[in-house]
Amino acid sequence: MVLDAAAAEFRVHGFAGTSTEQLCEAAGVLRGSLYNAFISKDELFVRALERYATRFRELQAAILTDTECAGAERLRTVMGVIVQEEQDAREQGHGAGCMVVHSMMTPGLRERDERVARILDKDLQERLALLEGAIRAGQVDGSISDDVVPGEGALLFVTVTNGIRTMGQAGVPPTALRRVALAGIAILID
């Protein structure tokens, strides 16, 4: 699907670093077909971002709401998935990247298109809520300390994952990313 192919390119290269030629090659379509379907690179980006954010949030939700696992295990599992993506991407010669992180860090992108701002804000709010739920579940089952403030713990988790994505793009080896990720969330799960 064109949106998935576009998201894969934007995920690694960001909006500015992804050319129309890259998008056409990745999607296996001609430039005219791409513009007939999406009007512009901006429109394709917005639709790919929405799909990407929704897809990854749903994948994380399946883990974070799994009542068969303790709250701390849910957090470890999500972090493990993220680090594994970085390892898999490194084997292909690049970092996994993240469309959401790239979009948050691209100056003016939110301001240029209010849809981007809405997608990013919704994604962050929903991911924080999912993480808070897993932290609260961990407090109930005893795998997470009652001293952890769920909202702050959720923000810490998002901050660590965004840092892992950024450092993966910078070429930090997956073994180091794994150690940093676990150290970063240790206050939540130890």
BAFITOR-69910 format. One record per residue (C-alpha): x, z, y; residue in three letters; residue number from 0. Coordinates in Angstrom, 2 decimals. Example, Ala and Ser with C-alpha at 12.3 -4.5 7.8 and 13.67 -1.06 7.14 Angstrom:
REM BAFITOR-69910
<lumlo><u>12.30</u><w>7.80</w><v>-4.50</v><r>ALA</r><k>0</k></lumlo>
<lumlo><u>13.67</u><w>7.14</w><v>-1.06</v><r>SER</r><k>1</k></lumlo>
This chain:
REM BAFITOR-69910
<lumlo><u>0.00</u><w>0.00</w><v>0.00</v><r>MET</r><k>0</k></lumlo>
<lumlo><u>1.22</u><w>-0.88</w><v>3.48</v><r>VAL</r><k>1</k></lumlo>
<lumlo><u>0.63</u><w>2.60</w><v>4.94</v><r>LEU</r><k>2</k></lumlo>
<lumlo><u>2.69</u><w>4.25</w><v>2.20</v><r>ASP</r><k>3</k></lumlo>
<lumlo><u>5.52</u><w>1.74</w><v>2.61</v><r>ALA</r><k>4</k></lumlo>
<lumlo><u>5.48</u><w>2.23</w><v>6.38</v><r>ALA</r><k>5</k></lumlo>
<lumlo><u>5.42</u><w>6.01</w><v>6.05</v><r>ALA</r><k>6</k></lumlo>
<lumlo><u>8.45</u><w>5.86</w><v>3.74</v><r>ALA</r><k>7</k></lumlo>
<lumlo><u>10.39</u><w>3.95</w><v>6.41</v><r>GLU</r><k>8</k></lumlo>
<lumlo><u>9.22</u><w>6.10</w><v>9.33</v><r>PHE</r><k>9</k></lumlo>
<lumlo><u>9.94</u><w>9.22</w><v>7.26</v><r>ARG</r><k>10</k></lumlo>
<lumlo><u>13.63</u><w>8.38</w><v>6.97</v><r>VAL</r><k>11</k></lumlo>
<lumlo><u>14.26</u><w>6.48</w><v>10.22</v><r>HIS</r><k>12</k></lumlo>
<lumlo><u>11.68</u><w>7.82</w><v>12.67</v><r>GLY</r><k>13</k></lumlo>
<lumlo><u>9.52</u><w>5.70</w><v>14.98</v><r>PHE</r><k>14</k></lumlo>
<lumlo><u>12.28</u><w>4.30</w><v>17.21</v><r>ALA</r><k>15</k></lumlo>
<lumlo><u>14.71</u><w>3.77</w><v>14.34</v><r>GLY</r><k>16</k></lumlo>
<lumlo><u>12.27</u><w>1.70</w><v>12.27</v><r>THR</r><k>17</k></lumlo>
<lumlo><u>12.07</u><w>-2.00</w><v>13.13</v><r>SER</r><k>18</k></lumlo>
<lumlo><u>9.12</u><w>-4.27</w><v>12.51</v><r>THR</r><k>19</k></lumlo>
<lumlo><u>11.38</u><w>-6.23</w><v>10.15</v><r>GLU</r><k>20</k></lumlo>
<lumlo><u>12.02</u><w>-3.08</w><v>8.08</v><r>GLN</r><k>21</k></lumlo>
<lumlo><u>8.28</u><w>-2.41</w><v>7.94</v><r>LEU</r><k>22</k></lumlo>
<lumlo><u>7.49</u><w>-5.95</w><v>6.82</v><r>CYS</r><k>23</k></lumlo>
<lumlo><u>10.21</u><w>-5.91</w><v>4.18</v><r>GLU</r><k>24</k></lumlo>
<lumlo><u>9.18</u><w>-2.49</w><v>2.85</v><r>ALA</r><k>25</k></lumlo>
<lumlo><u>5.50</u><w>-3.46</w><v>2.71</v><r>ALA</r><k>26</k></lumlo>
<lumlo><u>6.15</u><w>-6.95</w><v>1.37</v><r>GLY</r><k>27</k></lumlo>
<lumlo><u>4.12</u><w>-8.62</w><v>4.12</v><r>VAL</r><k>28</k></lumlo>
<lumlo><u>4.80</u><w>-11.11</w><v>6.89</v><r>LEU</r><k>29</k></lumlo>
<lumlo><u>4.90</u><w>-10.02</w><v>10.53</v><r>ARG</r><k>30</k></lumlo>
<lumlo><u>1.64</u><w>-11.84</w><v>11.30</v><r>GLY</r><k>31</k></lumlo>
<lumlo><u>-0.16</u><w>-10.10</w><v>8.45</v><r>SER</r><k>32</k></lumlo>
<lumlo><u>1.15</u><w>-6.73</w><v>9.59</v><r>LEU</r><k>33</k></lumlo>
<lumlo><u>-0.06</u><w>-7.27</w><v>13.16</v><r>TYR</r><k>34</k></lumlo>
<lumlo><u>-3.39</u><w>-8.71</w><v>12.02</v><r>ASN</r><k>35</k></lumlo>
<lumlo><u>-4.04</u><w>-5.55</w><v>10.04</v><r>ALA</r><k>36</k></lumlo>
<lumlo><u>-2.62</u><w>-2.97</w><v>12.46</v><r>PHE</r><k>37</k></lumlo>
<lumlo><u>-2.42</u><w>-4.68</w><v>15.89</v><r>ILE</r><k>38</k></lumlo>
<lumlo><u>0.87</u><w>-2.97</w><v>16.77</v><r>SER</r><k>39</k></lumlo>
<lumlo><u>3.72</u><w>-0.88</w><v>15.44</v><r>LYS</r><k>40</k></lumlo>
<lumlo><u>2.22</u><w>2.07</w><v>17.32</v><r>ASP</r><k>41</k></lumlo>
<lumlo><u>-1.12</u><w>1.70</w><v>15.53</v><r>GLU</r><k>42</k></lumlo>
<lumlo><u>0.60</u><w>1.38</w><v>12.15</v><r>LEU</r><k>43</k></lumlo>
<lumlo><u>2.65</u><w>4.48</w><v>12.95</v><r>PHE</r><k>44</k></lumlo>
<lumlo><u>-0.39</u><w>6.59</w><v>13.86</v><r>VAL</r><k>45</k></lumlo>
<lumlo><u>-2.27</u><w>5.60</w><v>10.71</v><r>ARG</r><k>46</k></lumlo>
<lumlo><u>0.82</u><w>6.11</w><v>8.52</v><r>ALA</r><k>47</k></lumlo>
<lumlo><u>1.47</u><w>9.51</w><v>10.12</v><r>LEU</r><k>48</k></lumlo>
<lumlo><u>-2.09</u><w>10.64</w><v>9.44</v><r>GLU</r><k>49</k></lumlo>
<lumlo><u>-1.88</u><w>9.51</w><v>5.82</v><r>ARG</r><k>50</k></lumlo>
<lumlo><u>1.57</u><w>11.05</w><v>5.34</v><r>TYR</r><k>51</k></lumlo>
<lumlo><u>0.63</u><w>14.42</w><v>6.87</v><r>ALA</r><k>52</k></lumlo>
<lumlo><u>-2.61</u><w>14.62</w><v>4.90</v><r>THR</r><k>53</k></lumlo>
<lumlo><u>-0.96</u><w>13.64</w><v>1.63</v><r>ARG</r><k>54</k></lumlo>
<lumlo><u>1.86</u><w>16.17</w><v>1.86</v><r>PHE</r><k>55</k></lumlo>
<lumlo><u>-0.41</u><w>18.94</w><v>3.10</v><r>ARG</r><k>56</k></lumlo>
<lumlo><u>-2.70</u><w>18.34</w><v>0.11</v><r>GLU</r><k>57</k></lumlo>
<lumlo><u>0.26</u><w>18.46</w><v>-2.28</v><r>LEU</r><k>58</k></lumlo>
<lumlo><u>1.39</u><w>21.75</w><v>-0.77</v><r>GLN</r><k>59</k></lumlo>
<lumlo><u>-2.18</u><w>23.09</w><v>-0.76</v><r>ALA</r><k>60</k></lumlo>
<lumlo><u>-2.44</u><w>22.55</w><v>-4.51</v><r>ALA</r><k>61</k></lumlo>
<lumlo><u>0.59</u><w>24.81</w><v>-4.97</v><r>ILE</r><k>62</k></lumlo>
<lumlo><u>-0.16</u><w>27.36</w><v>-2.26</v><r>LEU</r><k>63</k></lumlo>
<lumlo><u>-3.73</u><w>27.97</w><v>-3.46</v><r>THR</r><k>64</k></lumlo>
<lumlo><u>-2.89</u><w>28.16</w><v>-7.18</v><r>ASP</r><k>65</k></lumlo>
<lumlo><u>-4.39</u><w>31.51</w><v>-8.16</v><r>THR</r><k>66</k></lumlo>
<lumlo><u>-2.54</u><w>31.40</w><v>-11.50</v><r>GLU</r><k>67</k></lumlo>
<lumlo><u>0.73</u><w>32.05</w><v>-9.64</v><r>CYS</r><k>68</k></lumlo>
<lumlo><u>1.86</u><w>35.04</w><v>-7.60</v><r>ALA</r><k>69</k></lumlo>
<lumlo><u>2.10</u><w>34.47</w><v>-3.86</v><r>GLY</r><k>70</k></lumlo>
<lumlo><u>5.91</u><w>34.60</w><v>-3.82</v><r>ALA</r><k>71</k></lumlo>
<lumlo><u>6.09</u><w>32.07</w><v>-6.66</v><r>GLU</r><k>72</k></lumlo>
<lumlo><u>3.88</u><w>29.70</w><v>-4.68</v><r>ARG</r><k>73</k></lumlo>
<lumlo><u>6.32</u><w>29.83</w><v>-1.77</v><r>LEU</r><k>74</k></lumlo>
<lumlo><u>9.33</u><w>29.34</w><v>-4.06</v><r>ARG</r><k>75</k></lumlo>
<lumlo><u>7.64</u><w>26.37</w><v>-5.71</v><r>THR</r><k>76</k></lumlo>
<lumlo><u>6.87</u><w>24.61</w><v>-2.43</v><r>VAL</r><k>77</k></lumlo>
<lumlo><u>10.44</u><w>25.16</w><v>-1.25</v><r>MET</r><k>78</k></lumlo>
<lumlo><u>11.73</u><w>23.89</w><v>-4.59</v><r>GLY</r><k>79</k></lumlo>
<lumlo><u>9.70</u><w>20.69</w><v>-4.23</v><r>VAL</r><k>80</k></lumlo>
<lumlo><u>11.12</u><w>20.11</w><v>-0.76</v><r>ILE</r><k>81</k></lumlo>
<lumlo><u>14.70</u><w>20.66</w><v>-1.87</v><r>VAL</r><k>82</k></lumlo>
<lumlo><u>14.15</u><w>18.43</w><v>-4.92</v><r>GLN</r><k>83</k></lumlo>
<lumlo><u>12.94</u><w>15.64</w><v>-2.63</v><r>GLU</r><k>84</k></lumlo>
<lumlo><u>16.16</u><w>16.02</w><v>-0.66</v><r>GLU</r><k>85</k></lumlo>
<lumlo><u>18.22</u><w>15.86</w><v>-3.84</v><r>GLN</r><k>86</k></lumlo>
<lumlo><u>16.38</u><w>12.75</w><v>-5.07</v><r>ASP</r><k>87</k></lumlo>
<lumlo><u>16.81</u><w>11.04</w><v>-1.70</v><r>ALA</r><k>88</k></lumlo>
<lumlo><u>20.51</u><w>11.95</w><v>-1.54</v><r>ARG</r><k>89</k></lumlo>
<lumlo><u>20.99</u><w>10.19</w><v>-4.87</v><r>GLU</r><k>90</k></lumlo>
<lumlo><u>19.61</u><w>7.08</w><v>-3.12</v><r>GLN</r><k>91</k></lumlo>
<lumlo><u>22.09</u><w>7.52</w><v>-0.27</v><r>GLY</r><k>92</k></lumlo>
<lumlo><u>19.98</u><w>9.16</w><v>2.44</v><r>HIS</r><k>93</k></lumlo>
<lumlo><u>18.05</u><w>12.30</w><v>3.34</v><r>GLY</r><k>94</k></lumlo>
<lumlo><u>14.36</u><w>12.48</w><v>2.43</v><r>ALA</r><k>95</k></lumlo>
<lumlo><u>13.35</u><w>12.84</w><v>6.03</v><r>GLY</r><k>96</k></lumlo>
<lumlo><u>9.94</u><w>13.88</w><v>7.23</v><r>CYS</r><k>97</k></lumlo>
<lumlo><u>7.56</u><w>11.89</w><v>9.41</v><r>MET</r><k>98</k></lumlo>
<lumlo><u>6.14</u><w>15.09</w><v>10.88</v><r>VAL</r><k>99</k></lumlo>
<lumlo><u>9.56</u><w>16.51</w><v>11.79</v><r>VAL</r><k>100</k></lumlo>
<lumlo><u>10.71</u><w>13.17</w><v>13.26</v><r>HIS</r><k>101</k></lumlo>
<lumlo><u>7.50</u><w>12.96</w><v>15.26</v><r>SER</r><k>102</k></lumlo>
<lumlo><u>7.84</u><w>16.50</w><v>16.61</v><r>MET</r><k>103</k></lumlo>
<lumlo><u>11.43</u><w>15.81</w><v>17.67</v><r>MET</r><k>104</k></lumlo>
<lumlo><u>10.92</u><w>12.37</w><v>19.27</v><r>THR</r><k>105</k></lumlo>
<lumlo><u>10.71</u><w>12.87</w><v>23.04</v><r>PRO</r><k>106</k></lumlo>
<lumlo><u>7.51</u><w>11.54</w><v>24.56</v><r>GLY</r><k>107</k></lumlo>
<lumlo><u>5.85</u><w>10.52</w><v>21.29</v><r>LEU</r><k>108</k></lumlo>
<lumlo><u>3.14</u><w>13.19</w><v>21.52</v><r>ARG</r><k>109</k></lumlo>
<lumlo><u>2.52</u><w>12.38</w><v>25.16</v><r>GLU</r><k>110</k></lumlo>
<lumlo><u>2.39</u><w>8.61</w><v>24.64</v><r>ARG</r><k>111</k></lumlo>
<lumlo><u>-0.46</u><w>8.79</w><v>22.13</v><r>ASP</r><k>112</k></lumlo>
<lumlo><u>-2.84</u><w>11.75</w><v>22.03</v><r>GLU</r><k>113</k></lumlo>
<lumlo><u>-3.69</u><w>10.87</w><v>18.42</v><r>ARG</r><k>114</k></lumlo>
<lumlo><u>-0.12</u><w>11.76</w><v>17.41</v><r>VAL</r><k>115</k></lumlo>
<lumlo><u>-0.45</u><w>15.12</w><v>19.15</v><r>ALA</r><k>116</k></lumlo>
<lumlo><u>-3.77</u><w>15.79</w><v>17.38</v><r>ARG</r><k>117</k></lumlo>
<lumlo><u>-2.36</u><w>14.86</w><v>13.97</v><r>ILE</r><k>118</k></lumlo>
<lumlo><u>0.72</u><w>17.05</w><v>14.45</v><r>LEU</r><k>119</k></lumlo>
<lumlo><u>-1.28</u><w>20.01</w><v>15.79</v><r>ASP</r><k>120</k></lumlo>
<lumlo><u>-3.83</u><w>19.80</w><v>12.97</v><r>LYS</r><k>121</k></lumlo>
<lumlo><u>-1.10</u><w>19.50</w><v>10.35</v><r>ASP</r><k>122</k></lumlo>
<lumlo><u>0.76</u><w>22.53</w><v>11.67</v><r>LEU</r><k>123</k></lumlo>
<lumlo><u>-2.38</u><w>24.66</w><v>11.94</v><r>GLN</r><k>124</k></lumlo>
<lumlo><u>-3.53</u><w>23.81</w><v>8.42</v><r>GLU</r><k>125</k></lumlo>
<lumlo><u>-0.08</u><w>24.29</w><v>6.85</v><r>ARG</r><k>126</k></lumlo>
<lumlo><u>0.32</u><w>27.65</w><v>8.61</v><r>LEU</r><k>127</k></lumlo>
<lumlo><u>-3.12</u><w>28.72</w><v>7.33</v><r>ALA</r><k>128</k></lumlo>
<lumlo><u>-2.20</u><w>27.71</w><v>3.76</v><r>LEU</r><k>129</k></lumlo>
<lumlo><u>1.08</u><w>29.61</w><v>3.96</v><r>LEU</r><k>130</k></lumlo>
<lumlo><u>-0.61</u><w>32.68</w><v>5.45</v><r>GLU</r><k>131</k></lumlo>
<lumlo><u>-3.07</u><w>32.60</w><v>2.55</v><r>GLY</r><k>132</k></lumlo>
<lumlo><u>-0.25</u><w>32.49</w><v>0.00</v><r>ALA</r><k>133</k></lumlo>
<lumlo><u>1.53</u><w>35.35</w><v>1.78</v><r>ILE</r><k>134</k></lumlo>
<lumlo><u>-1.64</u><w>37.45</w><v>1.80</v><r>ARG</r><k>135</k></lumlo>
<lumlo><u>-2.15</u><w>36.67</w><v>-1.89</v><r>ALA</r><k>136</k></lumlo>
<lumlo><u>1.43</u><w>37.79</w><v>-2.51</v><r>GLY</r><k>137</k></lumlo>
<lumlo><u>0.76</u><w>41.03</w><v>-0.68</v><r>GLN</r><k>138</k></lumlo>
<lumlo><u>-2.29</u><w>41.65</w><v>-2.85</v><r>VAL</r><k>139</k></lumlo>
<lumlo><u>-0.41</u><w>40.90</w><v>-6.08</v><r>ASP</r><k>140</k></lumlo>
<lumlo><u>2.67</u><w>42.84</w><v>-4.96</v><r>GLY</r><k>141</k></lumlo>
<lumlo><u>5.10</u><w>39.91</w><v>-4.92</v><r>SER</r><k>142</k></lumlo>
<lumlo><u>5.38</u><w>39.96</w><v>-1.11</v><r>ILE</r><k>143</k></lumlo>
<lumlo><u>5.95</u><w>43.09</w><v>0.96</v><r>SER</r><k>144</k></lumlo>
<lumlo><u>3.13</u><w>44.46</w><v>3.09</v><r>ASP</r><k>145</k></lumlo>
<lumlo><u>5.71</u><w>44.62</w><v>5.91</v><r>ASP</r><k>146</k></lumlo>
<lumlo><u>5.57</u><w>40.83</w><v>6.29</v><r>VAL</r><k>147</k></lumlo>
<lumlo><u>3.21</u><w>39.70</w><v>9.06</v><r>VAL</r><k>148</k></lumlo>
<lumlo><u>1.46</u><w>36.70</w><v>7.45</v><r>PRO</r><k>149</k></lumlo>
<lumlo><u>1.42</u><w>34.54</w><v>10.59</v><r>GLY</r><k>150</k></lumlo>
<lumlo><u>5.09</u><w>35.18</w><v>11.31</v><r>GLU</r><k>151</k></lumlo>
<lumlo><u>6.01</u><w>34.65</w><v>7.68</v><r>GLY</r><k>152</k></lumlo>
<lumlo><u>4.18</u><w>31.31</w><v>7.68</v><r>ALA</r><k>153</k></lumlo>
<lumlo><u>5.99</u><w>30.25</w><v>10.85</v><r>LEU</r><k>154</k></lumlo>
<lumlo><u>9.32</u><w>31.29</w><v>9.32</v><r>LEU</r><k>155</k></lumlo>
<lumlo><u>8.59</u><w>29.18</w><v>6.23</v><r>PHE</r><k>156</k></lumlo>
<lumlo><u>7.72</u><w>26.10</w><v>8.31</v><r>VAL</r><k>157</k></lumlo>
<lumlo><u>10.82</u><w>26.60</w><v>10.44</v><r>THR</r><k>158</k></lumlo>
<lumlo><u>13.05</u><w>26.80</w><v>7.37</v><r>VAL</r><k>159</k></lumlo>
<lumlo><u>11.49</u><w>23.70</w><v>5.78</v><r>THR</r><k>160</k></lumlo>
<lumlo><u>11.82</u><w>21.71</w><v>9.00</v><r>ASN</r><k>161</k></lumlo>
<lumlo><u>15.45</u><w>22.77</w><v>9.22</v><r>GLY</r><k>162</k></lumlo>
<lumlo><u>16.02</u><w>21.72</w><v>5.62</v><r>ILE</r><k>163</k></lumlo>
<lumlo><u>14.55</u><w>18.29</w><v>6.41</v><r>ARG</r><k>164</k></lumlo>
<lumlo><u>16.76</u><w>17.94</w><v>9.48</v><r>THR</r><k>165</k></lumlo>
<lumlo><u>19.94</u><w>19.04</w><v>7.70</v><r>MET</r><k>166</k></lumlo>
<lumlo><u>19.11</u><w>16.75</w><v>4.76</v><r>GLY</r><k>167</k></lumlo>
<lumlo><u>19.05</u><w>13.85</w><v>7.22</v><r>GLN</r><k>168</k></lumlo>
<lumlo><u>22.40</u><w>15.05</w><v>8.58</v><r>ALA</r><k>169</k></lumlo>
<lumlo><u>23.92</u><w>14.73</w><v>5.11</v><r>GLY</r><k>170</k></lumlo>
<lumlo><u>24.15</u><w>18.36</w><v>4.03</v><r>VAL</r><k>171</k></lumlo>
<lumlo><u>24.43</u><w>18.40</w><v>0.21</v><r>PRO</r><k>172</k></lumlo>
<lumlo><u>21.29</u><w>19.43</w><v>-1.72</v><r>PRO</r><k>173</k></lumlo>
<lumlo><u>23.10</u><w>22.37</w><v>-3.38</v><r>THR</r><k>174</k></lumlo>
<lumlo><u>23.78</u><w>23.86</w><v>0.05</v><r>ALA</r><k>175</k></lumlo>
<lumlo><u>20.23</u><w>23.08</w><v>1.18</v><r>LEU</r><k>176</k></lumlo>
<lumlo><u>18.86</u><w>24.96</w><v>-1.83</v><r>ARG</r><k>177</k></lumlo>
<lumlo><u>20.94</u><w>28.06</w><v>-1.07</v><r>ARG</r><k>178</k></lumlo>
<lumlo><u>20.00</u><w>27.96</w><v>2.61</v><r>VAL</r><k>179</k></lumlo>
<lumlo><u>16.32</u><w>27.45</w><v>1.81</v><r>ALA</r><k>180</k></lumlo>
<lumlo><u>16.20</u><w>30.45</w><v>-0.52</v><r>LEU</r><k>181</k></lumlo>
<lumlo><u>18.18</u><w>32.60</w><v>1.91</v><r>ALA</r><k>182</k></lumlo>
<lumlo><u>15.86</u><w>31.51</w><v>4.72</v><r>GLY</r><k>183</k></lumlo>
<lumlo><u>12.74</u><w>32.72</w><v>2.93</v><r>ILE</r><k>184</k></lumlo>
<lumlo><u>14.34</u><w>35.70</w><v>1.18</v><r>ALA</r><k>185</k></lumlo>
<lumlo><u>12.73</u><w>38.11</w><v>3.65</v><r>ILE</r><k>186</k></lumlo>
<lumlo><u>9.35</u><w>36.90</w><v>2.40</v><r>LEU</r><k>187</k></lumlo>
<lumlo><u>9.95</u><w>36.92</w><v>-1.34</v><r>ILE</r><k>188</k></lumlo>
<lumlo><u>12.55</u><w>39.61</w><v>-2.03</v><r>ASP</r><k>189</k></lumlo>
